[in-house]
Amino acid sequence: MNENLFRPQFDALKLSDKLWLMQTLATRYYLTFKELYAFSRWGQSCTTGLFEKGGREFVFVPGDTVTLGWEGFVQGMDKANREELADIFTEIEYEGTAEEFFRQGMTPVRQVTIGPMFVGRKLEEIGWESVPMNDPRITAHPDWLENLQKWADQNSQSFEIHETVRFERNGDSWRAWLCHPMTYPEFQRSLLWEMAASLPTPDEWAYLCGGGCRTLFPWGDGLDYSMHLHHFESEEDQGKPYDMEQPNFFGLSIAYDPYKRELVDGKTLTTCGGDGGCNVCGGMGPLLGYLPCSPHCKPEVREDNEIHNDYDFFRPVIRVQTSGWRMVSPGDER
């Protein structure tokens, strides 16, 4: 096994050796190497390789043996979080402790070895095809365009017909997307055949999101109310980048919007990183609204296998083999 593909050894490599390693991996896995980049956030950091394949940007994430799951606070919640939670507990008439309440929705604590992989840096939509406005499949439906004109007259920025078509304003014009509903098994097969990639497992996803953090969220045991958050923005935050959407310590934009469920590998449709906005829409407030974004939250398993194009998203991963070959750096060549 090539130990340099795992975080303790990978982090200790000289930049010249790390560069050689990334270039070698790029050749082996048919990716285009772009550069080394140092990511640092929430007390964790990683200088790693950025890659491109098929118009997608990937980052190399080294493997590691980490503890996943949650059973209690490490730092404890601050006053603002405790007060918000107390209000919710009063409303729902809950009399237990905060730890008991959170523990119900968290995965059990366990030690897991995660292998190295290339990971898509951003979430991607499923089943939406970008098409020109004069596409015959668009012009064949004058009723769509009539409804779009009504929305345009109201200065709307978007118009969507559920699981059919979506229009978004683009300056003085409009862009169109056609919806192609897919089942979970169909999507997994297409991901494998079209991209030679797959979905992360729930444990891999938890590692990519939290990096083995022991706190409730990667940054601590509660919500950071100074953050600019999706669905809870103030007027002065308008136009600012969303803090949780910025790259994490692996360079990934992950678990930043509870409305966006991220597909992971499972026997039936399984998601992490969001609940489709159920808690936010249910008026549960920011803390519980964002709780499904915790790396320790139990995956949601659905039996129907029907992907919801507005709430289900994905990121591809390409796993790196760690045995059967040896990388030789220029200085080691004979």
N, C-alpha and C positions, 0 to 999 in steps of 0.2 A: 504494500500500500504506500502511495506517495504521501508522506506526512506533510509535505509542504502545501498540500491542498487544504489543510485544516488550520483553523484560525490561530492557535498558539504559534505554530511554526511559520505560517504564512505572514503573520504580523511581524515576525522577527527577521524576515528576509531583507537583504539589502535591496534598494530600489532597482539596481541593475539586474539582480537575480529575479526580482518580481516581474520586471519588464520582460525578461526572456521567457519566464513561465507563462505570462499572459499571451505573448506572441505565439508560443508553441501551442497553447490550448486553442487559440483562434484558428490556427491551421488545421488542427485535428478535428475541430467541430464546425468548420466551414463558416466561421464568423469573420467579420472585418474588425480588427482591433483599432480603436480610436486613440485612447490615451490612458495613462494612470491618473487617478483622481483620488484625493483625500476627502472622505466624508466623516463628519464628526457631529454628534448630536446626543443630548440626554445622557452624557457620561460615557458613551461608547464611540469608537471610531474604527475606521477601516480604510486603508489606502489600497485601492483595487483597480481592476481594469474595466473600462467602458468599451462596449462592442456594438456592432450594428449587424442586423441580418433581416432581410426582407422589409426594410423600412422601419424596423422596430429597434429600439435601443435596449440592450441588455447590460447587466452588471454581473461580474463574477462575485459570488458569495461563497467564501470558504466554509467548509464544514466545521463542526464542533460537537463536543459532548456537553450538553446543557441540561439544566433543570427547568422543566415546563410545569404549568399548572399553578394554582393559587389556593392557599388555605387560610391566610391571615395577613394582616398589615405588617409591613417592614418599618415604614416611617410614621404611619398613622395619618389621618385626614386632618386638614387644617380647619379653621373655624368656619369659613365660608361653605366648605363641603359638608361639614357636620350639620350646619343650620339648614342647608337645602334638603339633606337627607331626612332630618328630623321633621320637616314640614311634610315630606312625602309619607313618612311613616305614620304621622298623625292622620293624614288624609285616607290612607288605606287601612288604618287601625292595626298596624304591625307593632308588636311589642318585643320582638327579639333584638339581638345586637346587630350592628352593621356588618360585622364579619360573618355572622350566621346568614344574613340576608344575601350578601354577595356570594358566599360559598355555594349556594344552591345553583347558581348559574355558571360556575367555574369548573374547568377540568381538574381532575385530581393531580396532585404533585407526583412527578415521575422524572427519572433521568433518561434522556434520549440522545442517541448519536445521530446527528444530521449530516448527510453527505454534502460535498461541494456541488455547486450548480451555477448555471447561468440563469438569470432571472429577469423577466421583463420589468422595466423600471416603472411603467405606468399601467393603471387599469385600462382595459379595453372593453368596448361595447361588444355585444354579441348579436349577430343577426341583422345588423343595419348596413345596407349597401348605399354608398354615396352615388347619386346619379345626377346628370344635368337636368335642368328644368324642362328641356325639350325632349327628354327621354320618352319614347312612345308609351311606356308603361305609366307615365305621368299624364301625358296629353290625352290618353284614352279615357281619362276620368275628368271631364269638365266640371263635375260637381266638386271635386277636390279644389280646383283652382278658383271656383266661385266662392267657396268657404274661406279659402286663403285670402282672397281679396277683401272679404268682410273683416277678417282679423287684421289685415294690413291697414285698413282704414281706421282701426282703433289703436294704431301704433303698437300692436303686439309684436314681440320679438320672436315668437315661435307659435306653431300650430301643429297639432298631432292628432291623427286618427289612430286609436288604440290598435297596436299590432298590425298596422297597415302602412302608414306613411307619416313622415315628419318633415316639416319645413322650418327653417331657421333664417332669420334676417341676416344678411351679409352686406352691410353698408346700405346701398340703395337697391340691392337686389336680394334674391332669396336662394337658399341652397336646399336640396331635397335629399331625403333618404327613404329607401323602401325597406320595409321590415320583412324578414324571412324567419318565421318562428322555427325553433329547433328544439328537440328533446335533449336531455343531458347525455345519453349514450351517443346520439348523432354528433353532438358537438365534440365529445371526447375523441371520436374517430376522426373527425375532420381536423382537429388539432394535431393528431398524430400524423396523419397522411399529408396534410398541406404544409405543416411547419416542422415536422419531426420533433415536436415538443409535447409536453403533457401538463397536467395541472399539479400544483404542489399538494402533498398530503396535508391533513390538518396539523400534524406535528411540524412539518416543514414550514407551513404558513405561520404558525406561532413563533417559530425561530426567526423567520424573516421580519416579522412585525416587532417582536420584543427582544430578540437577540439573547434570550435567556434571562431577562430582567426578572427580579423577584417582586417588584412592586406591582400594583394593580394596573397601571399604565406604564409605558416605557419611561416616562418622566417622573413618576411618583405615585403615591397612593390616593390620588384624587384628581379631579379635573383642574387644570390651570385656567382660571377665569380671565387671565390676561390675554389668552390666545384669541385670535380671530377665527371663529368657528363657523362652518357651514350651518345655516338655519338659525343662528343666534347672533347675527351681526348687528351692530349698532350703526347709526348714520355716519359717525366719524370713521367707521371701518370700511365703508363703501370703497371699492376699488383696491383695497389692500390684499396682498396674497394671504391665503388661508394657511395658518401656521402648521397644522397637522398634515397638510398636503405637501409641504416642502420635503425634500429628500431626507430620509432618516440616516442612521449610521452606516447602513449598507448601500445608500444611494437610491432607496426605493420610496416611491410615493404610495403609501399603504395605510389602510384603516383610518381614513380621514373624514368619512362621511357615512353616518349610520344608515342612510338610505341606500347605499351601494353595497350589496352583498357580493362577496367574492367567491367564485366557484373553487372548490378544492376536490381532491380525488376521494371518491367514496363508492359504495355499492349502489346507492341511489343518490339523487341530487343533494349535495352537501355544500354548505356555504359558511364562510367566516367573515368577520370584519364589519358586520352590520345586520340589522333586522328588517330592512326595507322601510325604515323610518317609523316602525310601530310605536316605540317608546316616545319619540319626539312628537309624532302626530297625536299620541294619546295624552299629551300634556304632562309628561313625567319630568320635564325640566332637563337642563344640560347634562348633569351628572349621569342620571340613569339613561338619558337619551344617547349618550356616547359610551355607555358601558359595553354594548355589543362590539365596540371597536377595541376592547382590551385584548391583548394577545392570549389571555388565559380563558376567555369566554368559550363556553361549550359550542361546538359547531351546530348549526341547524341542519337537521336531516329531514328531507321532504320525500315522500313516497311517490308523488305524481310524476316526477322527472320532467316536468314542463318548465322550461326556462322562461322567466319573465324578462322581456327585453328592456324594460325600463328600470329594473332594480337589480338584475343579475349581471355581473361583470366577470372578467377573467384576466389573469396574467400568465403567460407561458413560462415554463421552466424547462431547461435542458440539463439533465443530470450528468455529472462528470464521473467517468469511471476512475477508480482510485487504485486499481491493481492491473497487473499484466503489462505494464510499461514503465519506463524510467526516463525522466527528463534530464538531459545533459546540458548544463549551462556552458557558454563559450569558454569559460575558464577551466572547465573540467575536460574539455575535448583532448583527445590524444592524437 
